Amino acid sequence: MAILVLGGAGYIGSHTVYELIDAGRDVVVADNLITGFRKAVHPKARFYEVDIRDKKAMDALFEKEHIEGVIHFAASSQVGESMVDPLKYYDNNLWGTISLLESMVEHGVDKIVFSSTAATYGEPERMPILEYDRTQPTNCYGETKLAMEKMMSWTSRAHGLRYVALRYFNACGAHASGEIGEAHDPETHLIPVILQVPNGQREKISVFGEDYPTKDGTCVRDYIHVTDLAQAHILALDYLIKGGENNVFNLGNGVGFTVKEVIDVARKVTGHAIPAEICPRRAGDPAQLVASSDKAKTVLGWKPQFNDLETIVSSAWAWHKAHPHGFEG
Ligand code: UDP
């Protein structure tokens, strides 16, 4: 039986497909290639160019392939964009998941692991964040991901679906093979945007806000390597296959770095001065997000391998230096 990876041509999806194939699993990838790249799909995965909102096409896929479980990455994922175009997020993230779950229920596929986010918490009440802490998103992206979690929960009650929601903190880094890495167009995430400076693609990095209540006034985030995230998806899927109940897990390193600290690490790794300019805050950004991932470690047996920011930024730099135009050059 195969594992269906939706959004398997995207950043975290493609890395998860690589780990699944390395672990000897049979993998089917579906992706509409709007933000994903065909070249990011592992050559051993069977690829379908399908939009999850296209129920007929998804039904046909479930009829053709023998799917044991689904890993669902297919969603829009930019905080800033979600604030100016919220309905795009409702359409792609919520409508897409409704259509997907209908198709899964109709075809008797009852296990799903899906990408949720630290943005479901909003401005946290305490640090590090635990899974049962208050969820009150401050941006539309987080709101739609929280609604997806609830949709899974109600579908589970009604139809016996079982799910694991993985709330990622800040995904970064690239695959050790050098074959795949982060590539968004436009790029908005901090580490790849910083690395565009030493790559000669931008003159300076804009720091969004220096007046947050943090040690240097810039936002604090928990940066976690994409391969560690990928491994957590496999563990979560196996947990469901072994009969595990519905669950939610944080995935982070448990250590927070400010935007300025990340820029300093990138200066050290690249040997470039990387000029920075202080700009206004970006809408929707909470001041601090740092995870407690103890639950994923205890229940899933997750062991993140890359817990040092310098190693993570070095792996991202190796990819971006070799692929300044991502998968397109
Ligand atoms: N950030 C920044 N300049 C940039 C991109 C991001 O200062 O060009 C900040 C952003 O405001 C946030 C942190 O870096 O505090 C991480 O942002 P990113 O978009 O990478 O991830 P998010 O936390 O939104 O998921």
py3Dmol code that shows the C-alpha trace and the ligand (Angstrom):
import py3Dmol

protein = """\
ATOM      1  CA  MET A   1       0.000   0.000   0.000  1.00  0.00           C
ATOM      2  CA  ALA A   2       1.136   3.526  -0.741  1.00  0.00           C
ATOM      3  CA  ILE A   3       1.399   6.737   1.239  1.00  0.00           C
ATOM      4  CA  LEU A   4      -0.211   9.722  -0.499  1.00  0.00           C
ATOM      5  CA  VAL A   5       1.682  12.984   0.012  1.00  0.00           C
ATOM      6  CA  LEU A   6      -0.395  16.040  -0.920  1.00  0.00           C
ATOM      7  CA  GLY A   7       1.810  19.025  -1.631  1.00  0.00           C
ATOM      8  CA  GLY A   8       4.765  16.678  -2.091  1.00  0.00           C
ATOM      9  CA  ALA A   9       6.403  19.098  -4.556  1.00  0.00           C
ATOM     10  CA  GLY A  10       6.615  21.830  -1.921  1.00  0.00           C
ATOM     11  CA  TYR A  11       9.317  22.517   0.603  1.00  0.00           C
ATOM     12  CA  ILE A  12       8.460  20.318   3.597  1.00  0.00           C
ATOM     13  CA  GLY A  13       6.462  17.887   1.441  1.00  0.00           C
ATOM     14  CA  SER A  14       9.372  17.137  -0.897  1.00  0.00           C
ATOM     15  CA  HIS A  15      11.723  16.523   2.044  1.00  0.00           C
ATOM     16  CA  THR A  16       9.186  14.155   3.606  1.00  0.00           C
ATOM     17  CA  VAL A  17       8.898  12.244   0.327  1.00  0.00           C
ATOM     18  CA  TYR A  18      12.700  11.828   0.271  1.00  0.00           C
ATOM     19  CA  GLU A  19      12.662  10.430   3.825  1.00  0.00           C
ATOM     20  CA  LEU A  20       9.732   8.094   3.054  1.00  0.00           C
ATOM     21  CA  ILE A  21      11.479   6.717  -0.037  1.00  0.00           C
ATOM     22  CA  ASP A  22      14.730   6.301   1.904  1.00  0.00           C
ATOM     23  CA  ALA A  23      12.717   4.300   4.440  1.00  0.00           C
ATOM     24  CA  GLY A  24      11.533   1.999   1.623  1.00  0.00           C
ATOM     25  CA  ARG A  25       7.918   3.249   1.456  1.00  0.00           C
ATOM     26  CA  ASP A  26       5.776   3.308  -1.701  1.00  0.00           C
ATOM     27  CA  VAL A  27       4.903   6.971  -2.288  1.00  0.00           C
ATOM     28  CA  VAL A  28       2.314   8.775  -4.415  1.00  0.00           C
ATOM     29  CA  VAL A  29       2.594  12.573  -4.703  1.00  0.00           C
ATOM     30  CA  ALA A  30      -0.225  14.936  -5.676  1.00  0.00           C
ATOM     31  CA  ASP A  31       0.519  18.623  -6.162  1.00  0.00           C
ATOM     32  CA  ASN A  32      -1.040  21.374  -8.296  1.00  0.00           C
ATOM     33  CA  LEU A  33       2.444  22.838  -8.897  1.00  0.00           C
ATOM     34  CA  ILE A  34       1.196  26.361  -8.151  1.00  0.00           C
ATOM     35  CA  THR A  35       3.891  26.850  -5.527  1.00  0.00           C
ATOM     36  CA  GLY A  36       5.583  23.439  -5.752  1.00  0.00           C
ATOM     37  CA  PHE A  37       8.159  22.265  -8.299  1.00  0.00           C
ATOM     38  CA  ARG A  38       8.037  19.125 -10.418  1.00  0.00           C
ATOM     39  CA  LYS A  39      11.824  18.833 -10.034  1.00  0.00           C
ATOM     40  CA  ALA A  40      11.438  18.650  -6.240  1.00  0.00           C
ATOM     41  CA  VAL A  41       9.480  15.389  -6.503  1.00  0.00           C
ATOM     42  CA  HIS A  42      11.618  12.322  -5.831  1.00  0.00           C
ATOM     43  CA  PRO A  43      12.025  10.323  -9.071  1.00  0.00           C
ATOM     44  CA  LYS A  44      10.790   7.140  -7.322  1.00  0.00           C
ATOM     45  CA  ALA A  45       7.441   8.716  -6.313  1.00  0.00           C
ATOM     46  CA  ARG A  46       4.399   8.398  -8.623  1.00  0.00           C
ATOM     47  CA  PHE A  47       3.346  11.944  -9.456  1.00  0.00           C
ATOM     48  CA  TYR A  48      -0.151  13.349 -10.134  1.00  0.00           C
ATOM     49  CA  GLU A  49      -0.610  16.990 -11.078  1.00  0.00           C
ATOM     50  CA  VAL A  50      -3.838  17.460  -9.147  1.00  0.00           C
ATOM     51  CA  ASP A  51      -5.425  20.241  -7.097  1.00  0.00           C
ATOM     52  CA  ILE A  52      -6.999  18.880  -3.912  1.00  0.00           C
ATOM     53  CA  ARG A  53     -10.044  21.105  -4.578  1.00  0.00           C
ATOM     54  CA  ASP A  54     -10.659  19.031  -7.726  1.00  0.00           C
ATOM     55  CA  LYS A  55     -12.723  16.270  -6.118  1.00  0.00           C
ATOM     56  CA  LYS A  56     -13.199  14.298  -9.328  1.00  0.00           C
ATOM     57  CA  ALA A  57      -9.446  14.103  -9.846  1.00  0.00           C
ATOM     58  CA  MET A  58      -8.865  13.178  -6.188  1.00  0.00           C
ATOM     59  CA  ASP A  59     -11.577  10.476  -6.407  1.00  0.00           C
ATOM     60  CA  ALA A  60      -9.875   9.083  -9.506  1.00  0.00           C
ATOM     61  CA  LEU A  61      -6.545   9.015  -7.672  1.00  0.00           C
ATOM     62  CA  PHE A  62      -8.020   7.153  -4.677  1.00  0.00           C
ATOM     63  CA  GLU A  63      -9.649   4.677  -7.076  1.00  0.00           C
ATOM     64  CA  LYS A  64      -6.427   4.015  -8.975  1.00  0.00           C
ATOM     65  CA  GLU A  65      -3.936   3.869  -6.083  1.00  0.00           C
ATOM     66  CA  HIS A  66      -4.157   1.707  -2.987  1.00  0.00           C
ATOM     67  CA  ILE A  67      -3.659   4.402  -0.314  1.00  0.00           C
ATOM     68  CA  GLU A  68      -2.910   3.432   3.282  1.00  0.00           C
ATOM     69  CA  GLY A  69      -2.612   6.958   4.703  1.00  0.00           C
ATOM     70  CA  VAL A  70      -2.354  10.584   3.668  1.00  0.00           C
ATOM     71  CA  ILE A  71       0.194  13.246   4.592  1.00  0.00           C
ATOM     72  CA  HIS A  72      -1.331  16.620   3.816  1.00  0.00           C
ATOM     73  CA  PHE A  73       0.915  19.630   3.073  1.00  0.00           C
ATOM     74  CA  ALA A  74      -1.188  21.158   0.290  1.00  0.00           C
ATOM     75  CA  ALA A  75      -1.970  24.646   1.587  1.00  0.00           C
ATOM     76  CA  SER A  76      -1.123  28.315   1.222  1.00  0.00           C
ATOM     77  CA  SER A  77       1.362  29.222   3.928  1.00  0.00           C
ATOM     78  CA  GLN A  78       2.427  32.858   3.973  1.00  0.00           C
ATOM     79  CA  VAL A  79       1.447  34.905   6.989  1.00  0.00           C
ATOM     80  CA  GLY A  80       1.766  38.294   5.245  1.00  0.00           C
ATOM     81  CA  GLU A  81      -0.224  37.224   2.177  1.00  0.00           C
ATOM     82  CA  SER A  82      -2.961  35.743   4.383  1.00  0.00           C
ATOM     83  CA  MET A  83      -3.528  39.173   5.914  1.00  0.00           C
ATOM     84  CA  VAL A  84      -4.076  40.899   2.567  1.00  0.00           C
ATOM     85  CA  ASP A  85      -5.816  38.026   0.762  1.00  0.00           C
ATOM     86  CA  PRO A  86      -7.642  36.058   3.488  1.00  0.00           C
ATOM     87  CA  LEU A  87     -10.224  34.504   1.176  1.00  0.00           C
ATOM     88  CA  LYS A  88      -7.464  32.811  -0.835  1.00  0.00           C
ATOM     89  CA  TYR A  89      -6.553  31.048   2.432  1.00  0.00           C
ATOM     90  CA  TYR A  90     -10.137  29.991   3.131  1.00  0.00           C
ATOM     91  CA  ASP A  91     -10.445  28.718  -0.422  1.00  0.00           C
ATOM     92  CA  ASN A  92      -7.208  26.770  -0.701  1.00  0.00           C
ATOM     93  CA  ASN A  93      -6.756  25.616   2.907  1.00  0.00           C
ATOM     94  CA  LEU A  94     -10.339  25.026   4.041  1.00  0.00           C
ATOM     95  CA  TRP A  95     -12.200  24.270   0.852  1.00  0.00           C
ATOM     96  CA  GLY A  96      -9.294  22.058  -0.259  1.00  0.00           C
ATOM     97  CA  THR A  97      -9.421  20.092   2.983  1.00  0.00           C
ATOM     98  CA  ILE A  98     -13.228  19.680   2.876  1.00  0.00           C
ATOM     99  CA  SER A  99     -12.960  18.195  -0.584  1.00  0.00           C
ATOM    100  CA  LEU A 100     -10.047  15.971   0.434  1.00  0.00           C
ATOM    101  CA  LEU A 101     -11.775  14.626   3.550  1.00  0.00           C
ATOM    102  CA  GLU A 102     -14.972  13.891   1.593  1.00  0.00           C
ATOM    103  CA  SER A 103     -12.952  11.888  -0.863  1.00  0.00           C
ATOM    104  CA  MET A 104     -11.033  10.050   1.888  1.00  0.00           C
ATOM    105  CA  VAL A 105     -14.259   9.138   3.725  1.00  0.00           C
ATOM    106  CA  GLU A 106     -15.862   7.896   0.514  1.00  0.00           C
ATOM    107  CA  HIS A 107     -12.840   5.725  -0.279  1.00  0.00           C
ATOM    108  CA  GLY A 108     -12.351   4.353   3.231  1.00  0.00           C
ATOM    109  CA  VAL A 109      -8.943   6.001   3.761  1.00  0.00           C
ATOM    110  CA  ASP A 110      -8.942   6.764   7.473  1.00  0.00           C
ATOM    111  CA  LYS A 111      -5.478   8.042   8.458  1.00  0.00           C
ATOM    112  CA  ILE A 112      -4.138  11.549   7.904  1.00  0.00           C
ATOM    113  CA  VAL A 113      -1.095  13.443   9.170  1.00  0.00           C
ATOM    114  CA  PHE A 114      -1.226  17.117   8.389  1.00  0.00           C
ATOM    115  CA  SER A 115       0.819  20.267   8.614  1.00  0.00           C
ATOM    116  CA  SER A 116      -0.486  22.644  11.165  1.00  0.00           C
ATOM    117  CA  THR A 117       1.492  25.525  12.574  1.00  0.00           C
ATOM    118  CA  ALA A 118       2.680  27.456  15.592  1.00  0.00           C
ATOM    119  CA  ALA A 119       0.545  30.283  14.167  1.00  0.00           C
ATOM    120  CA  THR A 120      -2.517  28.474  15.635  1.00  0.00           C
ATOM    121  CA  TYR A 121      -1.456  29.771  19.077  1.00  0.00           C
ATOM    122  CA  GLY A 122      -1.282  33.459  18.206  1.00  0.00           C
ATOM    123  CA  GLU A 123       0.388  35.549  20.898  1.00  0.00           C
ATOM    124  CA  PRO A 124       1.264  32.865  23.459  1.00  0.00           C
ATOM    125  CA  GLU A 125       0.456  33.171  27.154  1.00  0.00           C
ATOM    126  CA  ARG A 126       3.691  31.471  28.228  1.00  0.00           C
ATOM    127  CA  MET A 127       6.910  30.045  26.831  1.00  0.00           C
ATOM    128  CA  PRO A 128       7.660  27.378  25.758  1.00  0.00           C
ATOM    129  CA  ILE A 129       4.257  26.655  24.238  1.00  0.00           C
ATOM    130  CA  LEU A 130       2.491  23.390  25.099  1.00  0.00           C
ATOM    131  CA  GLU A 131      -0.096  21.692  22.910  1.00  0.00           C
ATOM    132  CA  TYR A 132      -3.001  22.409  25.244  1.00  0.00           C
ATOM    133  CA  ASP A 133      -2.237  26.139  25.527  1.00  0.00           C
ATOM    134  CA  ARG A 134      -4.785  28.661  24.290  1.00  0.00           C
ATOM    135  CA  THR A 135      -5.164  28.885  20.510  1.00  0.00           C
ATOM    136  CA  GLN A 136      -6.021  32.382  19.305  1.00  0.00           C
ATOM    137  CA  PRO A 137      -4.409  33.058  15.919  1.00  0.00           C
ATOM    138  CA  THR A 138      -3.252  36.577  15.106  1.00  0.00           C
ATOM    139  CA  ASN A 139      -3.210  35.944  11.362  1.00  0.00           C
ATOM    140  CA  CYS A 140      -5.529  34.391   8.821  1.00  0.00           C
ATOM    141  CA  TYR A 141      -3.045  31.656   7.895  1.00  0.00           C
ATOM    142  CA  GLY A 142      -3.068  30.368  11.494  1.00  0.00           C
ATOM    143  CA  GLU A 143      -6.855  30.738  11.649  1.00  0.00           C
ATOM    144  CA  THR A 144      -7.348  28.474   8.629  1.00  0.00           C
ATOM    145  CA  LYS A 145      -4.909  25.872   9.992  1.00  0.00           C
ATOM    146  CA  LEU A 146      -6.738  25.809  13.325  1.00  0.00           C
ATOM    147  CA  ALA A 147     -10.019  25.406  11.451  1.00  0.00           C
ATOM    148  CA  MET A 148      -8.465  22.489   9.516  1.00  0.00           C
ATOM    149  CA  GLU A 149      -7.582  20.830  12.835  1.00  0.00           C
ATOM    150  CA  LYS A 150     -11.174  21.231  14.018  1.00  0.00           C
ATOM    151  CA  MET A 151     -12.515  19.936  10.710  1.00  0.00           C
ATOM    152  CA  MET A 152     -10.435  16.771  11.193  1.00  0.00           C
ATOM    153  CA  SER A 153     -11.727  16.400  14.733  1.00  0.00           C
ATOM    154  CA  TRP A 154     -15.414  16.599  13.753  1.00  0.00           C
ATOM    155  CA  THR A 155     -14.854  14.352  10.737  1.00  0.00           C
ATOM    156  CA  SER A 156     -13.181  11.889  13.060  1.00  0.00           C
ATOM    157  CA  ARG A 157     -16.233  11.774  15.347  1.00  0.00           C
ATOM    158  CA  ALA A 158     -18.649  11.332  12.477  1.00  0.00           C
ATOM    159  CA  HIS A 159     -16.693   9.025  10.184  1.00  0.00           C
ATOM    160  CA  GLY A 160     -13.938   7.367  12.235  1.00  0.00           C
ATOM    161  CA  LEU A 161     -11.086   9.206  10.495  1.00  0.00           C
ATOM    162  CA  ARG A 162      -7.924   9.387  12.638  1.00  0.00           C
ATOM    163  CA  TYR A 163      -5.532  12.324  12.404  1.00  0.00           C
ATOM    164  CA  VAL A 164      -2.330  13.799  13.742  1.00  0.00           C
ATOM    165  CA  ALA A 165      -1.824  17.574  13.462  1.00  0.00           C
ATOM    166  CA  LEU A 166       1.825  18.629  13.538  1.00  0.00           C
ATOM    167  CA  ARG A 167       2.240  22.233  14.616  1.00  0.00           C
ATOM    168  CA  TYR A 168       5.537  23.302  13.120  1.00  0.00           C
ATOM    169  CA  PHE A 169       7.523  26.203  14.317  1.00  0.00           C
ATOM    170  CA  ASN A 170       9.948  27.714  11.754  1.00  0.00           C
ATOM    171  CA  ALA A 171      10.995  25.168   9.128  1.00  0.00           C
ATOM    172  CA  CYS A 172      14.401  25.775   7.569  1.00  0.00           C
ATOM    173  CA  GLY A 173      17.498  24.099   6.132  1.00  0.00           C
ATOM    174  CA  ALA A 174      17.855  21.754   3.159  1.00  0.00           C
ATOM    175  CA  HIS A 175      18.307  18.060   2.342  1.00  0.00           C
ATOM    176  CA  ALA A 176      21.815  16.652   2.890  1.00  0.00           C
ATOM    177  CA  SER A 177      21.975  15.327  -0.700  1.00  0.00           C
ATOM    178  CA  GLY A 178      21.881  18.904  -2.058  1.00  0.00           C
ATOM    179  CA  GLU A 179      19.096  17.804  -4.446  1.00  0.00           C
ATOM    180  CA  ILE A 180      16.228  19.675  -2.808  1.00  0.00           C
ATOM    181  CA  GLY A 181      15.837  22.729  -0.601  1.00  0.00           C
ATOM    182  CA  GLU A 182      13.628  25.728   0.066  1.00  0.00           C
ATOM    183  CA  ALA A 183      12.316  27.605  -2.984  1.00  0.00           C
ATOM    184  CA  HIS A 184       9.373  29.970  -2.790  1.00  0.00           C
ATOM    185  CA  ASP A 185       8.414  32.599  -5.335  1.00  0.00           C
ATOM    186  CA  PRO A 186       8.339  35.211  -3.990  1.00  0.00           C
ATOM    187  CA  GLU A 187      10.557  34.172  -1.064  1.00  0.00           C
ATOM    188  CA  THR A 188       9.339  35.597   2.234  1.00  0.00           C
ATOM    189  CA  HIS A 189      10.910  33.384   4.899  1.00  0.00           C
ATOM    190  CA  LEU A 190      13.670  34.849   6.987  1.00  0.00           C
ATOM    191  CA  ILE A 191      16.630  32.498   6.407  1.00  0.00           C
ATOM    192  CA  PRO A 192      16.350  32.209   2.586  1.00  0.00           C
ATOM    193  CA  VAL A 193      15.727  35.958   2.309  1.00  0.00           C
ATOM    194  CA  ILE A 194      18.843  36.679   4.403  1.00  0.00           C
ATOM    195  CA  LEU A 195      20.871  34.314   2.197  1.00  0.00           C
ATOM    196  CA  GLN A 196      19.812  36.230  -0.923  1.00  0.00           C
ATOM    197  CA  VAL A 197      22.194  38.967   0.259  1.00  0.00           C
ATOM    198  CA  PRO A 198      25.448  36.921   0.127  1.00  0.00           C
ATOM    199  CA  ASN A 199      24.072  35.323  -3.062  1.00  0.00           C
ATOM    200  CA  GLY A 200      24.051  38.759  -4.721  1.00  0.00           C
ATOM    201  CA  GLN A 201      20.256  38.829  -5.163  1.00  0.00           C
ATOM    202  CA  ARG A 202      19.402  41.576  -2.695  1.00  0.00           C
ATOM    203  CA  GLU A 203      21.390  44.372  -1.109  1.00  0.00           C
ATOM    204  CA  LYS A 204      20.185  44.118   2.472  1.00  0.00           C
ATOM    205  CA  ILE A 205      17.803  42.312   4.763  1.00  0.00           C
ATOM    206  CA  SER A 206      14.740  44.141   6.145  1.00  0.00           C
ATOM    207  CA  VAL A 207      14.151  43.501   9.842  1.00  0.00           C
ATOM    208  CA  PHE A 208      10.407  43.676  10.482  1.00  0.00           C
ATOM    209  CA  GLY A 209      10.120  45.542  13.775  1.00  0.00           C
ATOM    210  CA  GLU A 210      12.618  46.374  16.505  1.00  0.00           C
ATOM    211  CA  ASP A 211      10.097  47.346  19.177  1.00  0.00           C
ATOM    212  CA  TYR A 212       8.893  43.924  20.319  1.00  0.00           C
ATOM    213  CA  PRO A 213       9.168  42.988  24.013  1.00  0.00           C
ATOM    214  CA  THR A 214      12.153  40.663  23.393  1.00  0.00           C
ATOM    215  CA  LYS A 215      15.838  40.848  24.336  1.00  0.00           C
ATOM    216  CA  ASP A 216      16.883  42.906  21.289  1.00  0.00           C
ATOM    217  CA  GLY A 217      13.440  44.121  20.189  1.00  0.00           C
ATOM    218  CA  THR A 218      13.153  41.740  17.207  1.00  0.00           C
ATOM    219  CA  CYS A 219      10.840  38.721  16.965  1.00  0.00           C
ATOM    220  CA  VAL A 220      11.868  35.403  18.503  1.00  0.00           C
ATOM    221  CA  ARG A 221      11.248  32.174  16.592  1.00  0.00           C
ATOM    222  CA  ASP A 222      12.096  28.484  17.041  1.00  0.00           C
ATOM    223  CA  TYR A 223      13.974  27.255  13.926  1.00  0.00           C
ATOM    224  CA  ILE A 224      13.696  23.552  13.133  1.00  0.00           C
ATOM    225  CA  HIS A 225      15.401  21.633  10.327  1.00  0.00           C
ATOM    226  CA  VAL A 226      13.137  20.401   7.545  1.00  0.00           C
ATOM    227  CA  THR A 227      14.602  16.863   7.685  1.00  0.00           C
ATOM    228  CA  ASP A 228      13.689  16.657  11.376  1.00  0.00           C
ATOM    229  CA  LEU A 229      10.154  17.756  10.470  1.00  0.00           C
ATOM    230  CA  ALA A 230      10.050  15.147   7.700  1.00  0.00           C
ATOM    231  CA  GLN A 231      11.016  12.396  10.145  1.00  0.00           C
ATOM    232  CA  ALA A 232       8.230  13.465  12.497  1.00  0.00           C
ATOM    233  CA  HIS A 233       5.653  12.916   9.723  1.00  0.00           C
ATOM    234  CA  ILE A 234       6.807   9.345   9.223  1.00  0.00           C
ATOM    235  CA  LEU A 235       6.682   8.688  12.983  1.00  0.00           C
ATOM    236  CA  ALA A 236       3.192  10.228  13.153  1.00  0.00           C
ATOM    237  CA  LEU A 237       1.949   8.116  10.277  1.00  0.00           C
ATOM    238  CA  ASP A 238       3.343   4.941  11.841  1.00  0.00           C
ATOM    239  CA  TYR A 239       1.703   5.961  15.137  1.00  0.00           C
ATOM    240  CA  LEU A 240      -1.674   6.090  13.354  1.00  0.00           C
ATOM    241  CA  ILE A 241      -1.007   2.836  11.500  1.00  0.00           C
ATOM    242  CA  LYS A 242      -0.322   1.168  14.875  1.00  0.00           C
ATOM    243  CA  GLY A 243      -3.720   2.410  16.108  1.00  0.00           C
ATOM    244  CA  GLY A 244      -2.717   5.680  17.823  1.00  0.00           C
ATOM    245  CA  GLU A 245      -5.554   8.059  18.677  1.00  0.00           C
ATOM    246  CA  ASN A 246      -6.096  11.583  17.297  1.00  0.00           C
ATOM    247  CA  ASN A 247      -3.338  13.848  18.494  1.00  0.00           C
ATOM    248  CA  VAL A 248      -1.623  17.219  18.147  1.00  0.00           C
ATOM    249  CA  PHE A 249       2.145  17.712  18.481  1.00  0.00           C
ATOM    250  CA  ASN A 250       4.417  20.736  18.487  1.00  0.00           C
ATOM    251  CA  LEU A 251       7.586  20.383  16.432  1.00  0.00           C
ATOM    252  CA  GLY A 252      10.401  22.756  17.277  1.00  0.00           C
ATOM    253  CA  ASN A 253      13.853  22.859  18.869  1.00  0.00           C
ATOM    254  CA  GLY A 254      12.700  24.510  22.082  1.00  0.00           C
ATOM    255  CA  VAL A 255      15.235  27.320  21.643  1.00  0.00           C
ATOM    256  CA  GLY A 256      14.311  30.791  20.446  1.00  0.00           C
ATOM    257  CA  PHE A 257      16.462  33.087  18.302  1.00  0.00           C
ATOM    258  CA  THR A 258      15.770  36.738  17.499  1.00  0.00           C
ATOM    259  CA  VAL A 259      15.804  37.982  13.914  1.00  0.00           C
ATOM    260  CA  LYS A 260      19.075  39.799  14.670  1.00  0.00           C
ATOM    261  CA  GLU A 261      20.650  36.619  16.066  1.00  0.00           C
ATOM    262  CA  VAL A 262      19.699  34.691  12.928  1.00  0.00           C
ATOM    263  CA  ILE A 263      21.299  37.415  10.774  1.00  0.00           C
ATOM    264  CA  ASP A 264      24.483  37.178  12.902  1.00  0.00           C
ATOM    265  CA  VAL A 265      24.646  33.398  12.444  1.00  0.00           C
ATOM    266  CA  ALA A 266      24.210  33.876   8.674  1.00  0.00           C
ATOM    267  CA  ARG A 267      27.055  36.437   8.686  1.00  0.00           C
ATOM    268  CA  LYS A 268      29.294  33.885  10.395  1.00  0.00           C
ATOM    269  CA  VAL A 269      28.315  31.013   8.086  1.00  0.00           C
ATOM    270  CA  THR A 270      28.634  32.972   4.825  1.00  0.00           C
ATOM    271  CA  GLY A 271      31.476  35.339   5.736  1.00  0.00           C
ATOM    272  CA  HIS A 272      29.381  38.190   4.271  1.00  0.00           C
ATOM    273  CA  ALA A 273      28.594  41.437   6.131  1.00  0.00           C
ATOM    274  CA  ILE A 274      24.825  41.159   5.296  1.00  0.00           C
ATOM    275  CA  PRO A 275      23.617  44.746   5.847  1.00  0.00           C
ATOM    276  CA  ALA A 276      20.339  44.983   7.765  1.00  0.00           C
ATOM    277  CA  GLU A 277      17.725  47.727   7.802  1.00  0.00           C
ATOM    278  CA  ILE A 278      15.095  48.185  10.507  1.00  0.00           C
ATOM    279  CA  CYS A 279      11.597  48.384   8.983  1.00  0.00           C
ATOM    280  CA  PRO A 280       8.069  48.580  10.437  1.00  0.00           C
ATOM    281  CA  ARG A 281       6.479  45.475  11.965  1.00  0.00           C
ATOM    282  CA  ARG A 282       4.867  42.976   9.569  1.00  0.00           C
ATOM    283  CA  ALA A 283       1.122  42.561  10.168  1.00  0.00           C
ATOM    284  CA  GLY A 284       0.130  39.449  12.089  1.00  0.00           C
ATOM    285  CA  ASP A 285       3.538  38.618  13.633  1.00  0.00           C
ATOM    286  CA  PRO A 286       3.499  37.487  17.296  1.00  0.00           C
ATOM    287  CA  ALA A 287       6.548  38.638  19.301  1.00  0.00           C
ATOM    288  CA  GLN A 288       7.727  35.171  20.372  1.00  0.00           C
ATOM    289  CA  LEU A 289       7.035  31.570  19.366  1.00  0.00           C
ATOM    290  CA  VAL A 290       9.066  28.811  21.013  1.00  0.00           C
ATOM    291  CA  ALA A 291       7.872  25.219  21.268  1.00  0.00           C
ATOM    292  CA  SER A 292       7.912  22.567  23.875  1.00  0.00           C
ATOM    293  CA  SER A 293       8.214  19.411  21.753  1.00  0.00           C
ATOM    294  CA  ASP A 294       8.431  17.022  24.703  1.00  0.00           C
ATOM    295  CA  LYS A 295       5.141  15.401  23.736  1.00  0.00           C
ATOM    296  CA  ALA A 296       6.387  14.485  20.219  1.00  0.00           C
ATOM    297  CA  LYS A 297       9.585  13.120  21.767  1.00  0.00           C
ATOM    298  CA  THR A 298       7.738  11.024  24.353  1.00  0.00           C
ATOM    299  CA  VAL A 299       4.732   9.804  22.356  1.00  0.00           C
ATOM    300  CA  LEU A 300       6.224   9.550  18.837  1.00  0.00           C
ATOM    301  CA  GLY A 301       9.855   8.919  19.832  1.00  0.00           C
ATOM    302  CA  TRP A 302      10.918  11.944  17.753  1.00  0.00           C
ATOM    303  CA  LYS A 303      14.631  12.805  18.008  1.00  0.00           C
ATOM    304  CA  PRO A 304      15.560  15.991  16.132  1.00  0.00           C
ATOM    305  CA  GLN A 305      19.119  15.696  14.803  1.00  0.00           C
ATOM    306  CA  PHE A 306      19.852  19.315  13.859  1.00  0.00           C
ATOM    307  CA  ASN A 307      19.562  21.335  17.040  1.00  0.00           C
ATOM    308  CA  ASP A 308      22.193  23.925  16.325  1.00  0.00           C
ATOM    309  CA  LEU A 309      21.281  27.048  14.319  1.00  0.00           C
ATOM    310  CA  GLU A 310      24.707  27.290  12.677  1.00  0.00           C
ATOM    311  CA  THR A 311      24.371  23.771  11.235  1.00  0.00           C
ATOM    312  CA  ILE A 312      20.840  24.563  10.041  1.00  0.00           C
ATOM    313  CA  VAL A 313      21.864  27.825   8.347  1.00  0.00           C
ATOM    314  CA  SER A 314      24.931  26.067   6.818  1.00  0.00           C
ATOM    315  CA  SER A 315      22.685  23.431   5.241  1.00  0.00           C
ATOM    316  CA  ALA A 316      20.397  26.168   3.840  1.00  0.00           C
ATOM    317  CA  TRP A 317      23.438  28.083   2.541  1.00  0.00           C
ATOM    318  CA  ALA A 318      24.837  24.987   0.765  1.00  0.00           C
ATOM    319  CA  TRP A 319      21.515  24.668  -1.130  1.00  0.00           C
ATOM    320  CA  HIS A 320      21.011  28.346  -1.967  1.00  0.00           C
ATOM    321  CA  LYS A 321      24.639  28.867  -3.060  1.00  0.00           C
ATOM    322  CA  ALA A 322      24.424  25.909  -5.449  1.00  0.00           C
ATOM    323  CA  HIS A 323      20.846  26.775  -6.585  1.00  0.00           C
ATOM    324  CA  PRO A 324      20.499  30.587  -6.524  1.00  0.00           C
ATOM    325  CA  HIS A 325      17.330  30.304  -8.608  1.00  0.00           C
ATOM    326  CA  GLY A 326      15.919  27.323  -6.730  1.00  0.00           C
ATOM    327  CA  PHE A 327      14.614  24.616  -9.049  1.00  0.00           C
ATOM    328  CA  GLU A 328      14.574  26.963 -12.010  1.00  0.00           C
ATOM    329  CA  GLY A 329      18.277  27.299 -12.635  1.00  0.00           C
TER     330      GLY A 329
END
"""
ligand_1 = """\
25
UDP
N 11.340 38.518 9.047
C 12.081 39.679 8.859
N 12.475 39.994 7.583
C 12.171 39.232 6.497
C 11.410 38.036 6.704
C 11.016 37.728 7.989
O 12.382 40.408 9.799
O 12.537 39.590 5.369
C 10.925 38.149 10.400
C 9.421 37.996 10.572
O 8.814 39.218 10.907
C 9.347 36.959 11.709
C 10.614 36.112 11.517
O 11.474 36.878 10.686
O 9.448 37.611 12.948
C 10.314 34.772 10.834
O 9.501 35.037 9.694
P 9.193 33.926 8.601
O 8.374 34.593 7.531
O 10.469 33.267 8.192
O 8.349 32.832 9.370
P 6.995 32.929 10.249
O 7.452 33.107 11.674
O 6.178 34.044 9.728
O 6.365 31.598 10.028
"""
view = py3Dmol.view(width=600, height=400)
view.addModel(protein, "pdb")
view.setStyle({"model": 0}, {"cartoon": {"style": "trace"}})
view.addModel(ligand_1, "xyz")
view.setStyle({"model": 1}, {"stick": {}})
view.zoomTo()
view.show()
